[in-house]
Amino acid sequence: MVQAVIHSWVTSDNKKELSLLEFQGSFHGNGDDQMKNVKIGDIEVDKDKMFLLIGHHRIEGVRKKLLKPLAVIHKRTTSATTMDIDQINDTGPAMEYDVTTIIKEKFVFTNRPRLIVKESLRGMTKF
């Protein structure tokens, strides 16, 4: 199962509200191991349904409330000057964790992608 976190479709400019996308299957690139900051496709939202367009394929997802909310946590190192007195004797940088937001909903994509063909190209196959 593949999961991806995106900005909420209601307030996409507010980075504190996130939604989870859940797919059945996996994404494969062009053999390149780098998938960071890669645009997968375009998203359309219609009420409680989400459509993901990847190339000539369209996948439909439905919004579901998470049974247990998920916390998005940001890990950062701190210097010795900001640590507690009890931790000063420890060597090395200390770690702190900030809760960025809480994810309360997800979009589940369970069906296979449907092929989308341009209107001008329909009926062009010949046997």
VMD Tcl script that builds the backbone (N, CA, C; Angstrom):
set m [mol new atoms 381]
animate dup $m
set s [atomselect $m all]
$s set {name element resname resid chain x y z} {
  {N N MET 1 A 0.833 -1.155 0.000}
  {CA C MET 1 A 0.000 0.000 0.000}
  {C C MET 1 A 0.889 1.233 0.000}
  {N N VAL 2 A 0.603 2.172 -0.901}
  {CA C VAL 2 A 1.379 3.392 -1.039}
  {C C VAL 2 A 0.591 4.540 -0.421}
  {N N GLN 3 A 1.242 5.399 0.345}
  {CA C GLN 3 A 0.578 6.544 0.944}
  {C C GLN 3 A 1.360 7.802 0.626}
  {N N ALA 4 A 0.631 8.887 0.385}
  {CA C ALA 4 A 1.256 10.173 0.109}
  {C C ALA 4 A 0.519 11.251 0.885}
  {N N VAL 5 A 1.228 12.224 1.388}
  {CA C VAL 5 A 0.615 13.326 2.125}
  {C C VAL 5 A 0.607 14.550 1.231}
  {N N ILE 6 A -0.565 15.220 1.128}
  {CA C ILE 6 A -0.677 16.439 0.335}
  {C C ILE 6 A -1.374 17.508 1.168}
  {N N HIS 7 A -1.345 18.747 0.677}
  {CA C HIS 7 A -2.071 19.826 1.331}
  {C C HIS 7 A -3.559 19.563 1.188}
  {N N SER 8 A -4.338 19.995 2.164}
  {CA C SER 8 A -5.779 19.813 2.145}
  {C C SER 8 A -6.376 20.501 0.927}
  {N N TRP 9 A -7.359 19.875 0.311}
  {CA C TRP 9 A -7.956 20.459 -0.884}
  {C C TRP 9 A -8.871 21.624 -0.538}
  {N N VAL 10 A -9.317 21.730 0.703}
  {CA C VAL 10 A -10.176 22.837 1.115}
  {C C VAL 10 A -9.357 24.114 1.267}
  {N N THR 11 A -8.216 24.032 1.921}
  {CA C THR 11 A -7.360 25.196 2.148}
  {C C THR 11 A -5.940 24.849 1.736}
  {N N SER 12 A -5.704 24.781 0.434}
  {CA C SER 12 A -4.406 24.325 -0.060}
  {C C SER 12 A -3.278 25.300 0.265}
  {N N ASP 13 A -3.579 26.567 0.564}
  {CA C ASP 13 A -2.534 27.519 0.923}
  {C C ASP 13 A -2.123 27.394 2.384}
  {N N ASN 14 A -2.960 26.762 3.194}
  {CA C ASN 14 A -2.666 26.587 4.614}
  {C C ASN 14 A -1.938 25.265 4.794}
  {N N LYS 15 A -0.646 25.309 5.051}
  {CA C LYS 15 A 0.157 24.096 5.132}
  {C C LYS 15 A -0.083 23.309 6.414}
  {N N LYS 16 A -0.915 23.831 7.321}
  {CA C LYS 16 A -1.178 23.120 8.558}
  {C C LYS 16 A -2.299 22.104 8.421}
  {N N GLU 17 A -3.058 22.136 7.339}
  {CA C GLU 17 A -4.105 21.157 7.117}
  {C C GLU 17 A -3.668 20.227 5.992}
  {N N LEU 18 A -3.571 18.953 6.289}
  {CA C LEU 18 A -3.112 17.966 5.321}
  {C C LEU 18 A -4.141 16.863 5.165}
  {N N SER 19 A -4.101 16.201 4.027}
  {CA C SER 19 A -4.906 15.010 3.782}
  {C C SER 19 A -3.972 13.890 3.371}
  {N N LEU 20 A -4.403 12.678 3.582}
  {CA C LEU 20 A -3.623 11.497 3.241}
  {C C LEU 20 A -4.244 10.850 2.015}
  {N N LEU 21 A -3.422 10.471 1.053}
  {CA C LEU 21 A -3.890 9.726 -0.114}
  {C C LEU 21 A -3.432 8.294 0.037}
  {N N GLU 22 A -4.355 7.356 -0.118}
  {CA C GLU 22 A -4.029 5.939 0.049}
  {C C GLU 22 A -4.334 5.210 -1.259}
  {N N PHE 23 A -3.315 4.567 -1.811}
  {CA C PHE 23 A -3.437 3.861 -3.083}
  {C C PHE 23 A -3.240 2.367 -2.877}
  {N N GLN 24 A -3.885 1.579 -3.701}
  {CA C GLN 24 A -3.671 0.136 -3.730}
  {C C GLN 24 A -2.717 -0.125 -4.891}
  {N N GLY 25 A -1.488 -0.444 -4.608}
  {CA C GLY 25 A -0.500 -0.659 -5.653}
  {C C GLY 25 A 0.724 0.184 -5.394}
  {N N SER 26 A 1.444 0.519 -6.454}
  {CA C SER 26 A 2.668 1.293 -6.292}
  {C C SER 26 A 2.884 2.177 -7.513}
  {N N PHE 27 A 3.765 3.154 -7.359}
  {CA C PHE 27 A 4.156 4.033 -8.448}
  {C C PHE 27 A 5.568 3.663 -8.873}
  {N N HIS 28 A 5.780 3.621 -10.182}
  {CA C HIS 28 A 7.101 3.308 -10.713}
  {C C HIS 28 A 7.557 4.467 -11.587}
  {N N GLY 29 A 8.789 4.900 -11.386}
  {CA C GLY 29 A 9.355 5.977 -12.183}
  {C C GLY 29 A 10.025 5.439 -13.430}
  {N N ASN 30 A 10.842 6.272 -14.033}
  {CA C ASN 30 A 11.558 5.905 -15.257}
  {C C ASN 30 A 12.893 5.242 -14.951}
  {N N GLY 31 A 12.970 4.505 -13.866}
  {CA C GLY 31 A 14.224 3.875 -13.494}
  {C C GLY 31 A 15.079 4.768 -12.623}
  {N N ASP 32 A 14.661 6.007 -12.433}
  {CA C ASP 32 A 15.387 6.958 -11.607}
  {C C ASP 32 A 14.956 6.768 -10.159}
  {N N ASP 33 A 15.911 6.652 -9.261}
  {CA C ASP 33 A 15.597 6.423 -7.857}
  {C C ASP 33 A 15.050 7.666 -7.163}
  {N N GLN 34 A 15.242 8.824 -7.748}
  {CA C GLN 34 A 14.781 10.061 -7.122}
  {C C GLN 34 A 13.304 10.295 -7.429}
  {N N MET 35 A 12.446 10.185 -6.397}
  {CA C MET 35 A 11.022 10.477 -6.556}
  {C C MET 35 A 10.636 11.731 -5.776}
  {N N LYS 36 A 11.621 12.419 -5.211}
  {CA C LYS 36 A 11.352 13.610 -4.422}
  {C C LYS 36 A 10.973 14.764 -5.345}
  {N N ASN 37 A 9.911 15.477 -4.983}
  {CA C ASN 37 A 9.420 16.636 -5.732}
  {C C ASN 37 A 9.027 16.305 -7.168}
  {N N VAL 38 A 8.580 15.086 -7.412}
  {CA C VAL 38 A 8.129 14.687 -8.735}
  {C C VAL 38 A 6.620 14.863 -8.806}
  {N N LYS 39 A 6.141 15.548 -9.834}
  {CA C LYS 39 A 4.701 15.716 -10.019}
  {C C LYS 39 A 4.136 14.404 -10.547}
  {N N ILE 40 A 3.206 13.844 -9.791}
  {CA C ILE 40 A 2.603 12.571 -10.194}
  {C C ILE 40 A 1.471 12.802 -11.177}
  {N N GLY 41 A 0.643 13.796 -10.935}
  {CA C GLY 41 A -0.494 14.056 -11.804}
  {C C GLY 41 A -1.280 15.260 -11.323}
  {N N ASP 42 A -2.477 15.425 -11.878}
  {CA C ASP 42 A -3.361 16.529 -11.517}
  {C C ASP 42 A -4.529 15.992 -10.705}
  {N N ILE 43 A -5.009 16.809 -9.772}
  {CA C ILE 43 A -6.095 16.397 -8.888}
  {C C ILE 43 A -7.319 17.260 -9.151}
  {N N GLU 44 A -8.479 16.598 -9.244}
  {CA C GLU 44 A -9.770 17.276 -9.327}
  {C C GLU 44 A -10.606 16.806 -8.151}
  {N N VAL 45 A -11.343 17.731 -7.526}
  {CA C VAL 45 A -12.162 17.382 -6.367}
  {C C VAL 45 A -13.609 17.739 -6.657}
  {N N ASP 46 A -14.512 16.796 -6.358}
  {CA C ASP 46 A -15.949 17.006 -6.502}
  {C C ASP 46 A -16.619 16.482 -5.238}
  {N N LYS 47 A -16.937 17.376 -4.308}
  {CA C LYS 47 A -17.540 17.035 -3.007}
  {C C LYS 47 A -16.662 16.046 -2.256}
  {N N ASP 48 A -17.123 14.819 -2.043}
  {CA C ASP 48 A -16.351 13.828 -1.286}
  {C C ASP 48 A -15.575 12.874 -2.185}
  {N N LYS 49 A -15.440 13.197 -3.466}
  {CA C LYS 49 A -14.676 12.365 -4.399}
  {C C LYS 49 A -13.479 13.152 -4.906}
  {N N MET 50 A -12.407 12.437 -5.160}
  {CA C MET 50 A -11.199 13.037 -5.709}
  {C C MET 50 A -10.793 12.223 -6.931}
  {N N PHE 51 A -10.396 12.916 -7.983}
  {CA C PHE 51 A -9.943 12.266 -9.201}
  {C C PHE 51 A -8.491 12.646 -9.430}
  {N N LEU 52 A -7.655 11.647 -9.628}
  {CA C LEU 52 A -6.240 11.856 -9.905}
  {C C LEU 52 A -5.995 11.489 -11.359}
  {N N LEU 53 A -5.502 12.454 -12.134}
  {CA C LEU 53 A -5.203 12.239 -13.548}
  {C C LEU 53 A -3.706 12.071 -13.709}
  {N N ILE 54 A -3.305 10.887 -14.162}
  {CA C ILE 54 A -1.898 10.584 -14.401}
  {C C ILE 54 A -1.769 10.203 -15.870}
  {N N GLY 55 A -1.210 11.114 -16.661}
  {CA C GLY 55 A -1.097 10.849 -18.092}
  {C C GLY 55 A -2.476 10.680 -18.711}
  {N N HIS 56 A -2.746 9.489 -19.274}
  {CA C HIS 56 A -4.040 9.186 -19.884}
  {C C HIS 56 A -4.901 8.317 -18.981}
  {N N HIS 57 A -4.612 8.307 -17.702}
  {CA C HIS 57 A -5.363 7.479 -16.761}
  {C C HIS 57 A -6.009 8.343 -15.687}
  {N N ARG 58 A -7.198 7.926 -15.277}
  {CA C ARG 58 A -7.956 8.636 -14.244}
  {C C ARG 58 A -8.312 7.658 -13.134}
  {N N ILE 59 A -7.958 8.019 -11.893}
  {CA C ILE 59 A -8.234 7.172 -10.732}
  {C C ILE 59 A -9.198 7.936 -9.831}
  {N N GLU 60 A -10.245 7.235 -9.369}
  {CA C GLU 60 A -11.242 7.860 -8.506}
  {C C GLU 60 A -11.027 7.442 -7.060}
  {N N GLY 61 A -11.055 8.413 -6.162}
  {CA C GLY 61 A -10.914 8.150 -4.735}
  {C C GLY 61 A -12.066 8.753 -3.962}
  {N N VAL 62 A -12.341 8.202 -2.797}
  {CA C VAL 62 A -13.406 8.712 -1.938}
  {C C VAL 62 A -12.812 9.154 -0.604}
  {N N ARG 63 A -13.429 10.190 -0.022}
  {CA C ARG 63 A -12.952 10.708 1.260}
  {C C ARG 63 A -13.498 9.857 2.398}
  {N N LYS 64 A -12.612 9.517 3.333}
  {CA C LYS 64 A -12.995 8.758 4.522}
  {C C LYS 64 A -12.334 9.390 5.736}
  {N N LYS 65 A -13.034 9.354 6.845}
  {CA C LYS 65 A -12.488 9.864 8.101}
  {C C LYS 65 A -11.586 8.791 8.692}
  {N N LEU 66 A -10.427 9.185 9.200}
  {CA C LEU 66 A -9.512 8.236 9.830}
  {C C LEU 66 A -10.086 7.779 11.167}
  {N N LEU 67 A -9.960 6.489 11.454}
  {CA C LEU 67 A -10.417 5.973 12.739}
  {C C LEU 67 A -9.613 6.586 13.880}
  {N N LYS 68 A -8.303 6.702 13.675}
  {CA C LYS 68 A -7.421 7.348 14.644}
  {C C LYS 68 A -6.641 8.429 13.905}
  {N N PRO 69 A -6.694 9.671 14.355}
  {CA C PRO 69 A -5.938 10.738 13.691}
  {C C PRO 69 A -4.433 10.471 13.736}
  {N N LEU 70 A -3.724 10.976 12.725}
  {CA C LEU 70 A -2.270 10.835 12.637}
  {C C LEU 70 A -1.608 12.185 12.898}
  {N N ALA 71 A -0.527 12.174 13.631}
  {CA C ALA 71 A 0.239 13.395 13.885}
  {C C ALA 71 A 1.388 13.478 12.888}
  {N N VAL 72 A 1.576 14.655 12.307}
  {CA C VAL 72 A 2.723 14.923 11.442}
  {C C VAL 72 A 3.761 15.605 12.321}
  {N N ILE 73 A 4.931 14.980 12.427}
  {CA C ILE 73 A 5.952 15.440 13.359}
  {C C ILE 73 A 7.196 15.878 12.597}
  {N N HIS 74 A 7.754 17.032 12.976}
  {CA C HIS 74 A 8.979 17.556 12.381}
  {C C HIS 74 A 10.116 17.368 13.379}
  {N N LYS 75 A 11.176 16.704 12.953}
  {CA C LYS 75 A 12.328 16.431 13.814}
  {C C LYS 75 A 13.393 17.494 13.562}
  {N N ARG 76 A 13.947 18.038 14.657}
  {CA C ARG 76 A 15.007 19.038 14.500}
  {C C ARG 76 A 16.039 18.887 15.610}
  {N N THR 77 A 17.263 19.303 15.306}
  {CA C THR 77 A 18.334 19.245 16.306}
  {C C THR 77 A 18.386 20.572 17.047}
  {N N THR 78 A 18.789 20.505 18.300}
  {CA C THR 78 A 18.905 21.720 19.110}
  {C C THR 78 A 20.325 21.833 19.634}
  {N N SER 79 A 20.739 23.041 19.931}
  {CA C SER 79 A 22.082 23.255 20.477}
  {C C SER 79 A 22.055 23.061 21.985}
  {N N ALA 80 A 23.223 22.976 22.589}
  {CA C ALA 80 A 23.330 22.748 24.033}
  {C C ALA 80 A 22.803 23.930 24.833}
  {N N THR 81 A 22.765 25.118 24.254}
  {CA C THR 81 A 22.300 26.294 24.999}
  {C C THR 81 A 20.797 26.282 25.223}
  {N N THR 82 A 20.051 25.578 24.390}
  {CA C THR 82 A 18.597 25.548 24.543}
  {C C THR 82 A 18.110 24.311 25.271}
  {N N MET 83 A 19.015 23.428 25.680}
  {CA C MET 83 A 18.614 22.198 26.346}
  {C C MET 83 A 18.391 22.427 27.831}
  {N N ASP 84 A 17.743 21.465 28.464}
  {CA C ASP 84 A 17.552 21.496 29.908}
  {C C ASP 84 A 18.889 21.286 30.608}
  {N N ILE 85 A 18.951 21.685 31.879}
  {CA C ILE 85 A 20.180 21.539 32.665}
  {C C ILE 85 A 20.551 20.069 32.833}
  {N N ASP 86 A 19.555 19.199 32.950}
  {CA C ASP 86 A 19.823 17.774 33.131}
  {C C ASP 86 A 20.494 17.159 31.912}
  {N N GLN 87 A 20.329 17.766 30.748}
  {CA C GLN 87 A 20.849 17.186 29.517}
  {C C GLN 87 A 22.179 17.794 29.085}
  {N N ILE 88 A 22.736 18.728 29.836}
  {CA C ILE 88 A 23.966 19.411 29.417}
  {C C ILE 88 A 25.148 18.454 29.358}
  {N N ASN 89 A 25.203 17.470 30.222}
  {CA C ASN 89 A 26.324 16.530 30.232}
  {C C ASN 89 A 26.311 15.582 29.046}
  {N N ASP 90 A 25.202 15.467 28.344}
  {CA C ASP 90 A 25.134 14.587 27.179}
  {C C ASP 90 A 25.965 15.175 26.050}
  {N N THR 91 A 26.619 14.302 25.295}
  {CA C THR 91 A 27.409 14.764 24.162}
  {C C THR 91 A 26.582 14.649 22.894}
  {N N GLY 92 A 26.875 15.495 21.942}
  {CA C GLY 92 A 26.178 15.453 20.673}
  {C C GLY 92 A 24.923 16.309 20.688}
  {N N PRO 93 A 24.373 16.559 19.511}
  {CA C PRO 93 A 23.178 17.399 19.429}
  {C C PRO 93 A 21.945 16.665 19.970}
  {N N ALA 94 A 21.053 17.424 20.568}
  {CA C ALA 94 A 19.799 16.862 21.075}
  {C C ALA 94 A 18.728 16.987 19.994}
  {N N MET 95 A 17.748 16.122 20.062}
  {CA C MET 95 A 16.656 16.141 19.093}
  {C C MET 95 A 15.384 16.640 19.756}
  {N N GLU 96 A 14.638 17.451 19.029}
  {CA C GLU 96 A 13.315 17.879 19.458}
  {C C GLU 96 A 12.332 17.562 18.354}
  {N N TYR 97 A 11.110 17.319 18.732}
  {CA C TYR 97 A 10.065 16.976 17.780}
  {C C TYR 97 A 8.923 17.970 17.919}
  {N N ASP 98 A 8.514 18.546 16.813}
  {CA C ASP 98 A 7.388 19.479 16.790}
  {C C ASP 98 A 6.223 18.816 16.069}
  {N N VAL 99 A 5.052 18.878 16.652}
  {CA C VAL 99 A 3.853 18.386 15.972}
  {C C VAL 99 A 3.404 19.493 15.027}
  {N N THR 100 A 3.466 19.210 13.726}
  {CA C THR 100 A 3.110 20.193 12.716}
  {C C THR 100 A 1.601 20.305 12.570}
  {N N THR 101 A 0.935 19.175 12.424}
  {CA C THR 101 A -0.517 19.153 12.264}
  {C C THR 101 A -1.046 17.765 12.579}
  {N N ILE 102 A -2.337 17.647 12.603}
  {CA C ILE 102 A -3.012 16.372 12.812}
  {C C ILE 102 A -3.810 16.063 11.553}
  {N N ILE 103 A -3.616 14.874 10.982}
  {CA C ILE 103 A -4.366 14.443 9.799}
  {C C ILE 103 A -5.598 13.687 10.276}
  {N N LYS 104 A -6.779 14.127 9.812}
  {CA C LYS 104 A -8.036 13.532 10.264}
  {C C LYS 104 A -8.806 12.827 9.160}
  {N N GLU 105 A -8.385 13.008 7.907}
  {CA C GLU 105 A -9.114 12.400 6.794}
  {C C GLU 105 A -8.144 11.836 5.767}
  {N N LYS 106 A -8.669 10.945 4.947}
  {CA C LYS 106 A -7.865 10.382 3.869}
  {C C LYS 106 A -8.744 10.189 2.651}
  {N N PHE 107 A -8.107 10.117 1.495}
  {CA C PHE 107 A -8.783 9.772 0.256}
  {C C PHE 107 A -8.276 8.397 -0.154}
  {N N VAL 108 A -9.196 7.467 -0.329}
  {CA C VAL 108 A -8.847 6.081 -0.640}
  {C C VAL 108 A -9.121 5.828 -2.118}
  {N N PHE 109 A -8.094 5.371 -2.829}
  {CA C PHE 109 A -8.184 5.024 -4.246}
  {C C PHE 109 A -8.086 3.505 -4.340}
  {N N THR 110 A -9.223 2.828 -4.531}
  {CA C THR 110 A -9.221 1.365 -4.535}
  {C C THR 110 A -9.428 0.771 -5.918}
  {N N ASN 111 A -9.994 1.529 -6.841}
  {CA C ASN 111 A -10.282 0.990 -8.173}
  {C C ASN 111 A -9.079 1.120 -9.094}
  {N N ARG 112 A -9.098 0.321 -10.143}
  {CA C ARG 112 A -8.052 0.417 -11.161}
  {C C ARG 112 A -8.232 1.705 -11.961}
  {N N PRO 113 A -7.149 2.252 -12.495}
  {CA C PRO 113 A -7.265 3.470 -13.304}
  {C C PRO 113 A -8.061 3.215 -14.577}
  {N N ARG 114 A -8.835 4.214 -14.979}
  {CA C ARG 114 A -9.588 4.140 -16.234}
  {C C ARG 114 A -8.818 4.910 -17.298}
  {N N LEU 115 A -8.806 4.372 -18.497}
  {CA C LEU 115 A -8.109 5.008 -19.610}
  {C C LEU 115 A -8.951 6.163 -20.139}
  {N N ILE 116 A -8.319 7.299 -20.335}
  {CA C ILE 116 A -8.988 8.466 -20.894}
  {C C ILE 116 A -8.392 8.709 -22.274}
  {N N VAL 117 A -9.265 8.752 -23.286}
  {CA C VAL 117 A -8.836 8.967 -24.663}
  {C C VAL 117 A -9.453 10.276 -25.142}
  {N N LYS 118 A -8.658 11.100 -25.817}
  {CA C LYS 118 A -9.165 12.357 -26.350}
  {C C LYS 118 A -10.324 12.083 -27.301}
  {N N GLU 119 A -11.270 13.022 -27.343}
  {CA C GLU 119 A -12.443 12.889 -28.212}
  {C C GLU 119 A -12.025 12.736 -29.671}
  {N N SER 120 A -10.994 13.443 -30.097}
  {CA C SER 120 A -10.551 13.394 -31.496}
  {C C SER 120 A -9.904 12.055 -31.864}
  {N N LEU 121 A -9.456 11.278 -30.874}
  {CA C LEU 121 A -8.783 10.011 -31.159}
  {C C LEU 121 A -9.685 8.792 -30.976}
  {N N ARG 122 A -10.915 8.980 -30.538}
  {CA C ARG 122 A -11.808 7.845 -30.294}
  {C C ARG 122 A -12.244 7.209 -31.607}
  {N N GLY 123 A -12.302 5.897 -31.634}
  {CA C GLY 123 A -12.752 5.163 -32.808}
  {C C GLY 123 A -11.715 5.048 -33.902}
  {N N MET 124 A -10.458 5.349 -33.629}
  {CA C MET 124 A -9.427 5.325 -34.657}
  {C C MET 124 A -8.768 3.964 -34.814}
  {N N THR 125 A -9.069 3.006 -33.932}
  {CA C THR 125 A -8.431 1.695 -34.050}
  {C C THR 125 A -9.068 0.908 -35.176}
  {N N LYS 126 A -8.232 0.212 -35.932}
  {CA C LYS 126 A -8.716 -0.615 -37.044}
  {C C LYS 126 A -8.127 -1.997 -36.891}
  {N N PHE 127 A -8.909 -2.983 -37.145}
  {CA C PHE 127 A -8.450 -4.375 -37.067}
  {C C PHE 127 A -8.323 -4.974 -38.425}
}
mol reanalyze $m
mol bondsrecalc $m
mol representation Tube
mol addrep $m
